[in-house]
């Protein structure tokens, strides 16, 4: 009887973590602010596309953006002076973060194992707790989610035949990315998401303020897009095309 109770408790501790990993790909894309462009005739749907990448990763975004725009009936041209719209894109961040579940998973599994084991005897409870903690730690490590993110700045200039008076006052700071716990039982006990590439953290401690008054023939609008892909054992080579697709579709959605 003791053995059955012990095994049942250990099995319960193990089962708590077997279904907690993100086994199905989860993606999202968010825009910091909406951009509304004036509707134009079909022959005026021309775009000049410039894509920059300061993330340090190999990101292939330009061709996907062009493909999405062409699917919407826009003609991508090489002359910015002849284009109705100038689309400028810069990839600020493209990297991964790792969700650390092992330590807390071990602690939770150990508690469950100890409770189940204590139903039979104190000694069995300790043994059950230790065994469940070990297995829980292994499972917690095995079920870590890989989280890949991309942050992109968007600047769109719309040409107009009228003079546009611009008073440009802005405060520019470094992008800050915060982490949230993932859904699932194990993730409720997980520690903070840590980077696999080092312990450094970039804070928004640099600010630049400027004020300009000038006239132009462009109406300029800016936004920022954040995309994320999450799945257990997701690799960089598989995540980047997914993020590129999400970003390119979001950008094309503006037009």
C-alpha positions in Angstrom: 0.0 0.0 0.0 2.8 2.3 0.9 4.5 1.7 -2.4 1.3 2.4 -4.3 0.8 5.7 -2.5 4.4 6.6 -3.1 4.3 5.8 -6.8 1.0 7.6 -7.2 2.5 10.8 -5.6 5.6 10.6 -7.7 3.5 10.0 -10.8 1.4 13.1 -9.9 4.5 15.2 -9.4 5.8 14.1 -12.8 2.5 14.6 -14.6 2.3 18.2 -13.4 5.1 19.1 -15.7 4.7 16.8 -18.7 2.0 19.0 -20.2 3.3 22.4 -19.2 5.7 23.1 -22.0 4.7 25.1 -25.0 4.5 22.2 -27.6 2.4 24.2 -30.1 4.0 27.3 -31.7 2.7 30.5 -30.2 3.2 33.8 -32.1 2.1 37.4 -31.7 2.8 40.8 -33.2 2.0 44.1 -31.7 2.2 47.7 -32.9 2.9 50.6 -30.5 0.6 52.9 -32.4 -1.6 52.8 -35.5 -0.7 54.5 -38.7 -3.4 55.6 -41.1 -2.5 56.4 -44.7 -4.7 58.4 -47.1 -6.3 56.2 -49.8 -4.9 56.8 -53.3 -5.6 55.8 -56.8 -4.1 52.5 -58.1 -1.5 54.3 -60.3 -0.2 56.1 -57.3 0.4 53.0 -55.2 4.2 53.2 -55.4 6.6 52.5 -52.5 10.3 53.0 -52.0 11.6 50.4 -49.4 14.7 50.9 -47.3 15.5 48.3 -44.7 18.4 48.5 -42.1 19.5 46.0 -39.5 21.2 47.1 -36.3 20.3 44.0 -34.3 23.5 42.1 -35.0 21.5 39.1 -36.3 21.1 37.9 -39.9 17.6 39.1 -40.7 16.1 38.8 -44.2 13.2 41.1 -44.0 13.3 43.3 -47.1 12.2 40.8 -49.7 9.3 39.6 -47.6 8.1 43.2 -47.1 8.3 43.8 -50.9 6.4 40.6 -51.6 3.6 41.5 -49.1 3.3 45.0 -50.6 3.1 43.6 -54.2 0.4 41.2 -53.1 -1.6 44.2 -52.0 -1.2 45.9 -55.4 1.7 48.2 -54.7 4.6 48.8 -57.0 8.0 48.9 -55.4 10.4 51.3 -57.1 14.0 52.3 -56.7 13.6 56.0 -56.9 12.5 57.6 -53.7 11.7 60.9 -55.4 9.2 59.2 -57.7 7.5 57.1 -55.0 4.2 58.1 -53.3 5.4 56.4 -50.1 8.8 56.0 -48.6 9.0 53.1 -46.2 12.0 53.0 -43.9 12.6 50.0 -41.6 15.2 49.3 -39.0 15.5 46.0 -37.1 16.4 47.1 -33.5 16.4 43.7 -31.8 16.3 40.1 -33.0 17.3 37.5 -30.3 16.2 34.9 -27.9 15.4 34.6 -24.2 15.2 31.3 -22.2 12.5 30.5 -19.7 14.2 29.0 -16.6 11.9 26.3 -15.1 14.3 23.8 -13.6 14.9 25.1 -10.1 11.3 26.0 -9.3 10.0 22.9 -11.0 12.2 20.8 -8.8 10.9 22.6 -5.7 7.2 22.2 -6.6 7.6 18.5 -7.6 9.4 17.8 -4.4 6.6 19.3 -2.4 4.0 17.2 -4.2 6.1 14.1 -3.7 6.7 14.8 -0.1 3.0 15.3 0.6 2.0 12.1 -1.2 4.8 10.2 0.6 3.8 11.5 4.0 0.5 9.7 3.7 2.4 6.5 4.3 5.3 7.6 6.6 7.7 10.4 7.3 10.7 8.6 5.9 8.9 7.8 2.7 7.8 11.4 2.4 11.4 12.6 2.5 12.5 10.0 -0.1 9.5 10.8 -2.2 10.2 14.5 -2.0 13.8 14.1 -3.0 13.0 11.7 -5.9 10.2 14.0 -7.2 12.4 17.0 -6.9 15.1 15.3 -9.0 12.6 14.2 -11.6 10.8 17.6 -11.5 14.1 19.4 -12.0 15.0 17.3 -15.0 11.5 17.8 -16.5 11.6 21.5 -15.8 14.8 21.8 -17.7 13.5 19.7 -20.5 10.3 21.7 -20.9 11.9 25.2 -21.1 10.3 27.3 -23.7 12.5 29.0 -26.3 11.3 32.6 -26.9 12.5 34.6 -29.9 11.7 38.2 -30.3 12.1 40.9 -32.9 11.6 44.7 -32.5 11.4 46.9 -35.6 11.1 50.7 -36.0 8.9 51.9 -38.9 9.0 55.3 -40.6 6.6 56.0 -43.4 6.7 59.2 -45.5 3.7 60.0 -47.7 4.3 62.5 -50.5 1.9 65.4 -50.9 1.6 68.3 -53.4 1.2 70.8 -50.7 3.8 72.3 -48.4 3.8 70.7 -44.9 5.0 72.8 -42.0 6.6 70.5 -39.4 7.5 71.2 -35.8 9.4 68.2 -34.8 10.0 67.7 -31.1 11.0 64.2 -29.9 12.6 62.4 -27.1 14.5 59.3 -28.2 15.6 56.5 -25.8 16.8 53.0 -26.0 14.2 50.2 -26.5 13.4 48.3 -23.4 12.0 44.7 -23.5 10.3 43.2 -20.4 9.6 39.6 -19.8 6.3 38.0 -18.6 5.6 34.5 -17.4 4.2 32.0 -19.9 0.9 30.3 -19.4 0.8 26.8 -17.9 1.2 25.2 -14.4 4.9 24.8 -14.5 5.5 28.4 -15.7 3.6 29.7 -12.6 6.5 28.5 -10.5 9.3 29.3 -13.0 11.9 31.9 -12.4 12.5 35.0 -14.5 13.3 34.6 -18.2 17.0 34.7 -18.8 19.0 35.4 -21.9 21.1 32.5 -23.3 23.7 35.0 -24.7 24.9 36.5 -21.4 23.9 38.3 -18.2 24.0 41.9 -19.5 20.9 44.0 -19.7 20.3 47.1 -21.8 18.5 49.9 -20.0 16.9 53.0 -21.4 19.4 55.4 -19.9 20.2 57.5 -23.0 17.8 60.2 -24.1 18.1 62.7 -26.9 15.8 65.7 -27.3 15.4 67.8 -30.4 13.2 70.5 -31.9 13.0 71.4 -35.6 10.8 73.6 -37.7 10.9 73.1 -41.4 8.7 72.7 -44.5 8.5 69.5 -46.5 6.3 67.7 -49.1 5.9 64.6 -47.0 3.6 63.6 -44.2 5.7 61.5 -41.8 4.4 58.8 -39.4 6.3 56.4 -37.2 5.6 53.3 -35.1 7.3 50.3 -33.7 6.4 46.6 -34.1 7.2 43.8 -31.7 6.9 40.1 -32.7 7.4 37.0 -30.7 7.6 33.2 -31.3 7.5 30.7 -28.5 7.9 27.0 -28.5 9.9 24.3 -26.7 13.2 23.5 -28.6 12.6 26.3 -31.1 15.9 27.1 -32.9 17.1 30.4 -34.2 17.1 29.2 -37.8 13.4 28.3 -37.5 12.3 31.3 -35.4 13.7 34.0 -37.6 11.6 33.2 -40.7 8.5 33.1 -38.5 9.3 36.5 -37.0 10.1 38.0 -40.4 6.7 36.8 -41.7 4.9 38.3 -38.8 6.7 41.7 -39.1 6.3 41.9 -42.9 2.6 41.1 -42.7 2.2 43.8 -40.0 4.0 46.4 -42.1 2.0 45.5 -45.2 -1.2 45.9 -43.2 -0.5 49.6 -42.8 -0.9 50.1 -46.6 
